[in-house]
């Protein structure tokens, strides 16, 4: 599953609620989690480096598979 702002925001909200209980203002918690999630996604998108030649696209299309280290 790809990392998206929406999926990360939901996970952040879930963890905060698990630690501290329900938020007094759910919309503020969502805005806070959205901001953190967007910053993380932007940082990874901007700075992730995948070494050339380490991933293989299947013949005929489909998802790219392989193993690599993102630095």
N, C-alpha and C positions, 0 to 999 in steps of 0.2 A: 504494500500500500504506500503510495507516495506521501511525502510530507506536504501538508497544505496548511494554510493559515487556519482554516476552519477546524481541521482535525486536531491541530496542536492547541488551539484556543479551548476546545472542548476538554482536552486532557488537562490543561492548566486549571480550568474552572473546577473540574472533578477533584483534582488534587487539593486545591485550596479549600473546597467544601469539606473534603475528608478530614483535613487538618483542623479547620476552624469552625465548621458548621455552616449552615446556610447564610448567605449574605443578606445584610439588611436591605441592600438595594441590588437586585440581580442584574439590572442593566449596567450599573457601574462595574460590577465584577466582570461582566461580559466585555465591556469596553477595555478594561484593564488587561484581561486575558488576550483580547484581540490585538492590543498594542504590542504586548510581549511576543505573541505568535508572529506578527508581521515582521518585527525586528529580527527574530530568529530566522525566519524564512528568507528575508532579504540578505542577511549576513551569509547564510549558507549558499544561496544562489549566486551571490557576488564573489565569494571567496573560495568555494570548493574547487579542488583540483583533482581531476581524474586522469591518471597516467594514460597516455595514448597507447593503443594496442592491447589494453587489458580487458576489453569487453568485446563480445562477439554478437553481432546481429544475425539471427537465423535467416537462412535462404527462404525467400517467399514472404518475409515480413514476420511480425510478431514481436514480443518483448525482447529487449536486449538482456542477455544473461552473462554471468561471469562473476569473478570475484576481484575486488580491488580494495585499496585503502584510500579513503578520502582524507586529504590533509588540508 
